[in-house]
Amino acid sequence: MTHNTDSTIDHARERLADAQRIVGFSGAGISTESGIPDFRSPGGIWARNRTVMFPDFVADEDERVEYWRQKASMWPEMRDAAPNAGHRAFKQLADAGRLAGMITQNIDGLHQKAGLDDVLELHGTTVEVACLDCKERSSMDQACERVAAGDRAPRCHSCGGLLKPDTISFGQNLDPQVLQRASRLSATCDVFIAVGSSLLVQPAASLPALARQNGAGLIIVNRTETPLDGLADIVAREEIGLFMQQVVSDAS
């Protein structure tokens, strides 16, 4: 396992040079470099706001009002954020035909803004709103405009069902099809690059281990230690954008 900065970059370049099926996996750390706060950090959104569980959202109007208050307050910062060098590096690998898939725990849509078309969003997206009944989708901008105008817990215009940002909330199951596709990608790649994730949240955190168990090289780029560092070929405690830019510039 490599830690030294210069040798880490060289080693990562070597691993990517021979890889044809690279899978990217991103957590909050890549988005903080675009100015989006880490929800879990001290003083972060979850530290300043109480959690609204999904069953409570469905059952209680007051809980829906509180949920929408939180989401509407954080949306402008997320909406206006721009992709950084880390996002662009994964797009560069995709353009070279070597990125088999991109998996993210993030809900900000920044990989799509960087130009990636097919991103597996394990925890959904804040970019769109979905009706829990008829599944009709609309933009988060439209929903937040309604909240700002006094509709504090908006409902679907088509069927009257509950509207909710198309994210996975606490108490809500992940989309099994998305998880299945992510597992399949992880099990069939030759290099798995996990960036900006603590690798603590399951079942997402099992994906790098699944890749490693099936023979893939594992690269972890994160500011702090993760439980899977011992499995990795390469561990980098670097700024994600700078590291990925340096590694991918020669590898793609």
C-alpha positions in Angstrom: 0.0 0.0 0.0 1.5 3.4 -1.1 1.2 6.6 0.9 4.1 8.9 0.0 2.8 11.6 -2.3 5.2 11.3 -5.3 5.3 7.5 -5.3 1.5 7.4 -4.8 0.9 9.5 -7.9 3.4 7.4 -9.9 1.9 4.1 -8.6 -1.6 5.3 -9.4 -0.6 6.3 -13.0 0.9 2.8 -13.5 -2.3 1.1 -12.3 -4.5 3.2 -14.5 -2.2 2.8 -17.5 -3.1 -0.9 -17.8 -6.7 -0.6 -16.8 -9.5 -0.8 -19.4 -12.5 -1.0 -17.0 -12.2 1.7 -14.4 -15.0 2.4 -12.0 -15.2 5.7 -10.1 -16.9 6.0 -6.7 -17.4 9.4 -5.1 -18.5 10.7 -1.7 -19.0 14.1 -0.2 -15.2 15.0 -0.3 -15.2 15.6 -4.0 -18.2 18.0 -3.6 -16.6 20.0 -0.8 -13.9 21.0 -3.3 -16.8 22.7 -5.2 -18.0 24.5 -2.1 -20.8 22.2 -1.1 -20.5 21.5 2.7 -20.2 17.9 3.9 -23.5 17.1 5.6 -21.9 15.0 8.3 -19.1 17.3 9.3 -19.1 19.2 12.6 -21.3 22.2 12.0 -22.6 20.7 8.8 -26.2 20.6 7.7 -27.1 17.5 9.8 -25.5 19.0 12.9 -27.6 22.2 12.5 -30.9 20.6 11.6 -32.9 17.7 13.0 -33.3 14.7 10.8 -36.7 14.1 9.3 -37.2 10.3 8.8 -39.0 9.1 5.7 -42.0 7.5 7.5 -42.5 10.8 9.4 -42.4 12.8 6.2 -45.1 10.6 4.7 -47.3 10.7 7.8 -47.0 14.2 9.2 -47.6 17.6 7.5 -45.4 19.4 10.1 -42.5 17.0 9.3 -43.0 17.7 5.6 -42.9 21.4 6.2 -39.6 21.1 8.2 -38.1 18.8 5.6 -38.9 21.2 2.8 -37.6 24.2 4.8 -34.2 22.4 5.1 -34.1 21.3 1.5 -35.1 24.7 0.1 -32.5 26.5 2.2 -29.6 24.3 1.0 -30.7 24.2 -2.7 -29.3 27.5 -4.0 -25.7 26.6 -2.9 -26.0 23.2 -4.4 -27.7 24.4 -7.6 -25.0 27.0 -8.2 -21.9 24.8 -7.5 -19.7 24.0 -10.4 -17.7 20.8 -11.1 -14.1 20.8 -10.1 -10.9 19.1 -11.4 -11.9 15.8 -9.7 -15.2 15.6 -11.6 -13.5 16.6 -14.9 -10.8 13.9 -14.4 -13.5 11.2 -14.4 -15.0 12.7 -17.5 -11.6 12.6 -19.1 -11.4 8.8 -18.4 -14.9 8.4 -19.8 -13.9 10.3 -23.0 -11.0 7.9 -23.4 -13.4 5.0 -23.2 -11.9 3.6 -20.0 -14.5 4.5 -17.4 -16.8 1.5 -17.1 -19.1 3.4 -14.7 -19.4 6.2 -12.2 -21.1 5.6 -8.8 -21.7 8.4 -6.4 -23.1 8.9 -2.9 -23.7 12.5 -3.7 -27.0 14.1 -4.6 -25.7 17.3 -6.2 -25.6 16.3 -9.9 -22.0 17.6 -10.3 -20.8 14.6 -12.2 -23.6 15.2 -14.8 -22.6 18.9 -14.9 -19.1 17.8 -15.8 -20.5 15.9 -18.7 -21.0 12.3 -17.5 -24.2 10.8 -18.9 -24.8 7.7 -16.9 -24.1 8.2 -13.2 -25.4 5.7 -10.6 -26.7 7.9 -7.8 -27.0 5.6 -4.8 -28.7 8.2 -2.7 -30.7 9.8 -5.4 -30.6 13.4 -6.6 -31.7 16.8 -5.4 -31.8 18.2 -8.9 -35.3 16.7 -9.4 -38.4 16.3 -7.4 -40.7 13.2 -7.7 -44.3 12.5 -6.7 -44.4 9.6 -4.3 -47.7 8.5 -5.8 -47.7 9.0 -9.6 -43.8 9.3 -9.9 -44.1 12.4 -12.1 -40.9 14.4 -12.0 -40.2 18.1 -12.0 -37.3 20.4 -11.2 -36.1 21.3 -7.8 -36.2 25.0 -8.8 -39.9 24.8 -9.5 -40.6 23.2 -6.2 -38.5 25.7 -4.2 -40.3 28.5 -6.0 -43.5 27.1 -4.6 -42.1 26.9 -1.1 -40.8 30.4 -1.3 -44.3 31.6 -2.4 -45.9 30.0 0.7 -46.6 26.5 -0.3 -44.6 25.1 2.5 -45.0 21.3 1.7 -45.9 21.2 -2.0 -48.0 18.5 -3.6 -48.1 17.1 -7.1 -50.2 19.2 -9.5 -51.2 16.1 -11.4 -52.5 13.8 -8.7 -52.2 15.6 -5.3 -49.6 13.2 -4.1 -46.6 14.2 -1.8 -43.7 15.8 -3.6 -40.2 15.1 -2.4 -36.7 15.7 -3.7 -35.7 12.5 -5.5 -33.2 11.6 -2.8 -33.0 8.6 -0.5 -34.0 9.8 3.0 -33.3 8.2 6.4 -35.7 5.3 6.7 -36.1 4.9 2.9 -34.7 2.0 0.9 -32.1 2.5 -1.8 -33.3 1.8 -5.3 -32.5 -2.0 -5.7 -31.9 -1.6 -9.5 -29.3 1.1 -9.0 -27.6 -0.9 -6.2 -27.6 -4.0 -8.4 -26.0 -2.1 -11.3 -23.4 -0.6 -9.0 -22.6 -4.1 -7.6 -22.2 -5.5 -11.1 -19.9 -2.7 -12.1 -17.8 -3.1 -9.0 -17.5 -6.9 -9.4 -16.3 -6.6 -13.1 -13.9 -3.7 -13.1 -10.1 -3.9 -13.1 -9.5 -0.7 -11.1 -11.9 0.9 -8.5 -11.1 4.5 -7.5 -12.9 5.7 -4.4 -12.6 9.4 -3.7 -13.9 11.6 -0.9 -15.8 9.0 1.0 -15.4 7.8 4.6 -16.5 4.4 3.4 -18.7 4.0 6.5 -22.2 4.1 5.1 -23.6 0.8 4.0 -24.4 -0.7 1.6 -22.4 1.8 -0.5 -19.2 1.1 1.5 -19.3 -2.6 0.5 -18.7 -1.8 -3.2 -14.9 -1.1 -3.0 -14.5 -4.4 -1.0 -16.5 -6.2 -3.7 -14.2 -4.9 -6.4 -11.1 -5.9 -4.5 -12.5 -9.4 -3.8 -13.0 -9.9 -7.5 -9.4 -9.0 -8.3 -9.6 -5.2 -9.0 -7.0 -2.8 -8.0 -8.3 -0.4 -5.3 -7.3 3.3 -5.0 -8.6 5.4 -2.1 -8.3 9.2 -2.1 -9.6 10.7 1.1 -8.5 13.2 3.7 -9.0 10.9 6.6 -8.6 7.2 7.2 -11.3 4.7 6.0 -12.0 1.2 7.2 -10.9 -0.2 3.8 -7.5 1.4 3.7 -5.9 -1.9 4.6 -7.4 -3.5 1.4 -6.2 -0.8 -0.9 -3.2 -0.9 -3.2 -2.9 2.9 -3.0 -4.1 5.3 -0.3 -3.8 9.1 -0.9 -4.4 11.8 1.7 -4.6 14.5 -1.0 -6.9 17.1 -2.5 -9.0 15.0 -4.8 -9.0 17.4 -7.7 -5.3 17.9 -7.8 -4.5 14.2 -7.3 -6.9 13.0 -10.0 -5.8 15.7 -12.4 -2.1 14.6 -12.0 -2.9 10.9 -12.3 -5.4 11.0 -15.2 -3.4 13.5 -17.3 -1.1 10.7 -18.3 -3.4 7.8 -17.9 -6.2 8.6 -20.3 
